[in-house]
Amino acid sequence: MNLETKWLEDFVALANTRSFSASARQRHVTQPAFSRRIRALEQAVGATLVDRSTTPVDLTSEGQLFLVTARNLVEQLNESLGHLRGLAIANEALDIVAAHSLALSFFPPWISRLQQGIGELPTRLVAMNVGEAIHVLREGKCDLMLAYYDPYASMQLDSELFPSFSIGQVKMLPVSLPDDAGRPRFPLEGCESIPYLAYTQGAFLGSSVRMLLKNDALRLRLRTVYETAMAEGLKGMVLQGIGMAWIPDFCIREELKSGRLVRAGGEEWDVPLEIRLYRCSMVHKPGVEKLWRQMQKLPRDFLQA
């Protein structure tokens, strides 16, 4: 038998509230995720513990019997952990998922600035592509998501279920290695065939660039020679002189300033994007609630990186 402690805690919460939605809120997860965890517990135990045909829900006879064991185990475990580490809920780290480029180049200076306004903020950051991050947020497996926002992108989140703060404006710039004269080696204009370093099909930034490249004539001039989902990966290839690519401006500020990279086209080729911090309104973790209240009190220009 393979049981997870959180399943036992979920089951005790459900027995107390007799409501899947109320228990999910109490356990700081979305209702679909909570329901799956109760199903997983039943599969591990090998018995149906909850009678879902009634409203409010009730426990089966097997569930009533198992509840005694579950409560005893949860109480004993909480008592032991309380003695070992104390109860520091207020200082519990927030789990944040972020797009790779945001995790590497945007998050460190932004979180430093935010902490100047609200104080110390323990966090755990995991980098992943935007599609995966949205899935993790929807499943209630993280507290916050840091991601790009494009009003024309196909992947959109319901603003009521997933409220957000706008925390930055960014432009994706077409860049190239310079030639000996300091001009772009691979300019968007005046070049018959451009070696193009592209985002993979599922990458969020790739969809934003493809929206720009709707012109068939221009698309025919681009010769894809490399693909990756990560902006930092494209940046590395541009610095090697392999081709040109669209890269978020905060990733290449130093390279543009030093002249190691130059723009491959004018401002008409820029792709504007917004950076947002998302949460799930169905998850009521104390640390998230506290952060959200504090951010609402900060001036808008303070939140913007």
MOKAMO-V592474 format. One record per residue. N is the residue number from 1. RES is the residue in one small letter. PHI is phi as a letter, one per 20 degrees, with the letter a starting at -180 (999 if undefined). PSI is psi in radians with two decimals (none if undefined). Layout:
# MOKAMO-V592474
N|RES|PHI|PSI ; N|RES|PHI|PSI
This chain:
# MOKAMO-V592474
1|m|999|2.26 ; 2|n|d|1.72 ; 3|l|d|2.44 ; 4|e|d|2.46 ; 5|t|g|-0.69 ; 6|k|f|-0.48 ; 7|w|f|-0.69 ; 8|l|f|-0.75 ; 9|e|f|-0.66 ; 10|d|f|-0.78 ; 11|f|f|-0.72 ; 12|v|f|-0.72 ; 13|a|f|-0.73 ; 14|l|f|-0.68 ; 15|a|f|-0.57 ; 16|n|f|-0.74 ; 17|t|e|-0.48 ; 18|r|l|0.53 ; 19|s|b|2.21 ; 20|f|f|-0.72 ; 21|s|f|-0.78 ; 22|a|f|-0.70 ; 23|s|f|-0.67 ; 24|a|f|-0.75 ; 25|r|f|-0.74 ; 26|q|f|-0.60 ; 27|r|e|0.06 ; 28|h|m|0.70 ; 29|v|c|2.90 ; 30|t|f|2.76 ; 31|q|f|-0.75 ; 32|p|g|-0.71 ; 33|a|f|-0.69 ; 34|f|f|-0.76 ; 35|s|f|-0.69 ; 36|r|f|-0.62 ; 37|r|f|-0.64 ; 38|i|f|-0.71 ; 39|r|f|-0.74 ; 40|a|f|-0.66 ; 41|l|f|-0.79 ; 42|e|f|-0.69 ; 43|q|f|-0.69 ; 44|a|f|-0.69 ; 45|v|f|-0.55 ; 46|g|n|0.47 ; 47|a|b|2.66 ; 48|t|e|2.06 ; 49|l|e|-0.40 ; 50|v|c|2.31 ; 51|d|e|1.81 ; 52|r|e|-0.02 ; 53|s|e|-0.17 ; 54|t|d|2.72 ; 55|t|c|2.02 ; 56|p|f|2.86 ; 57|v|f|2.72 ; 58|d|c|2.86 ; 59|l|e|2.54 ; 60|t|f|3.03 ; 61|s|f|-0.66 ; 62|e|f|-0.65 ; 63|g|f|-0.71 ; 64|q|f|-0.71 ; 65|l|f|-0.74 ; 66|f|f|-0.46 ; 67|l|g|-0.67 ; 68|v|f|-0.80 ; 69|t|f|-0.77 ; 70|a|f|-0.79 ; 71|r|f|-0.74 ; 72|n|f|-0.76 ; 73|l|f|-0.76 ; 74|v|f|-0.77 ; 75|e|f|-0.74 ; 76|q|f|-0.71 ; 77|l|f|-0.77 ; 78|n|f|-0.67 ; 79|e|f|-0.75 ; 80|s|f|-0.78 ; 81|l|f|-0.63 ; 82|g|f|-0.68 ; 83|h|f|-0.59 ; 84|l|f|-0.74 ; 85|r|c|-0.06 ; 86|g|m|3.00 ; 87|l|d|1.71 ; 88|a|d|0.95 ; 89|i|f|-0.67 ; 90|a|f|-0.48 ; 91|n|d|0.25 ; 92|e|f|2.34 ; 93|a|f|2.53 ; 94|l|e|2.33 ; 95|d|e|2.08 ; 96|i|d|2.32 ; 97|v|d|2.54 ; 98|a|b|2.65 ; 99|a|g|2.58 ; 100|h|g|-0.87 ; 101|s|f|-0.61 ; 102|l|f|-0.67 ; 103|a|f|-0.66 ; 104|l|e|-0.79 ; 105|s|d|-0.48 ; 106|f|e|-0.76 ; 107|f|g|-0.84 ; 108|p|g|-0.91 ; 109|p|f|-0.56 ; 110|w|f|-0.81 ; 111|i|f|-0.58 ; 112|s|f|-0.75 ; 113|r|f|-0.74 ; 114|l|f|-0.72 ; 115|q|f|-0.36 ; 116|q|f|-0.46 ; 117|g|e|-0.51 ; 118|i|c|-0.09 ; 119|g|n|-3.07 ; 120|e|g|2.39 ; 121|l|c|1.68 ; 122|p|f|2.27 ; 123|t|b|2.70 ; 124|r|c|2.18 ; 125|l|d|2.30 ; 126|v|c|2.24 ; 127|a|e|2.40 ; 128|m|a|2.97 ; 129|n|f|2.83 ; 130|v|f|-0.71 ; 131|g|g|-0.78 ; 132|e|f|-0.69 ; 133|a|f|-0.72 ; 134|i|f|-0.73 ; 135|h|f|-0.77 ; 136|v|f|-0.72 ; 137|l|f|-0.77 ; 138|r|f|-0.57 ; 139|e|e|-0.08 ; 140|g|m|0.42 ; 141|k|e|0.07 ; 142|c|b|2.91 ; 143|d|e|-0.67 ; 144|l|b|2.72 ; 145|m|c|2.29 ; 146|l|d|2.05 ; 147|a|b|2.84 ; 148|y|f|2.65 ; 149|y|c|2.24 ; 150|d|c|2.03 ; 151|p|f|-0.30 ; 152|y|e|0.00 ; 153|a|f|2.69 ; 154|s|f|-0.52 ; 155|m|e|1.84 ; 156|q|c|2.64 ; 157|l|d|2.46 ; 158|d|f|2.17 ; 159|s|f|-0.43 ; 160|e|f|-0.71 ; 161|l|f|-0.57 ; 162|f|c|1.33 ; 163|p|f|2.74 ; 164|s|b|2.81 ; 165|f|d|2.37 ; 166|s|e|2.11 ; 167|i|c|0.11 ; 168|g|a|2.66 ; 169|q|d|2.41 ; 170|v|b|2.66 ; 171|k|c|2.41 ; 172|m|e|2.16 ; 173|l|d|2.44 ; 174|p|f|2.12 ; 175|v|c|2.76 ; 176|s|b|2.81 ; 177|l|f|2.47 ; 178|p|f|2.72 ; 179|d|e|-3.00 ; 180|d|f|-0.42 ; 181|a|e|0.03 ; 182|g|n|0.07 ; 183|r|e|2.80 ; 184|p|f|2.32 ; 185|r|f|-0.55 ; 186|f|c|1.36 ; 187|p|f|2.61 ; 188|l|f|-0.45 ; 189|e|d|2.39 ; 190|g|n|0.25 ; 191|c|c|2.23 ; 192|e|f|-0.69 ; 193|s|b|2.11 ; 194|i|d|2.10 ; 195|p|f|2.07 ; 196|y|d|2.23 ; 197|l|e|1.95 ; 198|a|d|2.76 ; 199|y|e|2.56 ; 200|t|f|2.86 ; 201|q|g|-0.67 ; 202|g|e|-0.08 ; 203|a|f|2.36 ; 204|f|f|-0.77 ; 205|l|f|-0.53 ; 206|g|f|-0.68 ; 207|s|f|-0.61 ; 208|s|f|-0.69 ; 209|v|f|-0.71 ; 210|r|f|-0.54 ; 211|m|f|-0.62 ; 212|l|f|-0.67 ; 213|l|e|0.86 ; 214|k|f|-0.32 ; 215|n|f|2.05 ; 216|d|g|-0.66 ; 217|a|f|-0.74 ; 218|l|f|-0.71 ; 219|r|g|-0.61 ; 220|l|f|-0.41 ; 221|r|e|-0.24 ; 222|l|e|2.20 ; 223|r|d|1.78 ; 224|t|f|2.14 ; 225|v|d|-0.14 ; 226|y|a|2.53 ; 227|e|c|2.50 ; 228|t|b|2.79 ; 229|a|e|-0.20 ; 230|m|d|2.30 ; 231|a|f|-0.68 ; 232|e|f|-0.57 ; 233|g|f|-0.71 ; 234|l|f|-0.72 ; 235|k|g|-0.78 ; 236|g|f|-0.69 ; 237|m|f|-0.64 ; 238|v|f|-0.74 ; 239|l|f|-0.39 ; 240|q|e|-0.05 ; 241|g|m|0.39 ; 242|i|f|-0.53 ; 243|g|r|-2.86 ; 244|m|d|2.78 ; 245|a|b|2.83 ; 246|w|e|2.15 ; 247|i|c|2.42 ; 248|p|g|2.41 ; 249|d|f|-0.57 ; 250|f|f|-0.27 ; 251|c|e|-0.31 ; 252|i|c|0.32 ; 253|r|g|-0.83 ; 254|e|f|-0.69 ; 255|e|f|-0.67 ; 256|l|f|-0.70 ; 257|k|f|-0.70 ; 258|s|e|-0.23 ; 259|g|n|0.08 ; 260|r|f|-0.50 ; 261|l|c|2.67 ; 262|v|c|2.79 ; 263|r|f|2.44 ; 264|a|e|-0.11 ; 265|g|a|2.95 ; 266|g|f|-3.11 ; 267|e|f|-0.35 ; 268|e|f|-0.27 ; 269|w|e|0.06 ; 270|d|f|2.60 ; 271|v|d|1.84 ; 272|p|f|2.41 ; 273|l|c|2.83 ; 274|e|d|2.62 ; 275|i|d|2.29 ; 276|r|c|2.64 ; 277|l|d|2.10 ; 278|y|d|2.69 ; 279|r|c|2.95 ; 280|c|d|2.18 ; 281|s|f|-0.27 ; 282|m|e|-0.22 ; 283|v|d|2.16 ; 284|h|d|0.88 ; 285|k|f|2.30 ; 286|p|g|-0.75 ; 287|g|f|-0.66 ; 288|v|f|-0.76 ; 289|e|g|-0.75 ; 290|k|f|-0.81 ; 291|l|f|-0.76 ; 292|w|f|-0.72 ; 293|r|f|-0.72 ; 294|q|f|-0.70 ; 295|m|f|-0.58 ; 296|q|f|-0.41 ; 297|k|e|-0.28 ; 298|l|f|2.57 ; 299|p|f|2.57 ; 300|r|g|-0.69 ; 301|d|f|-0.34 ; 302|f|f|-0.59 ; 303|l|f|-0.49 ; 304|q|f|2.24 ; 305|a|f|none
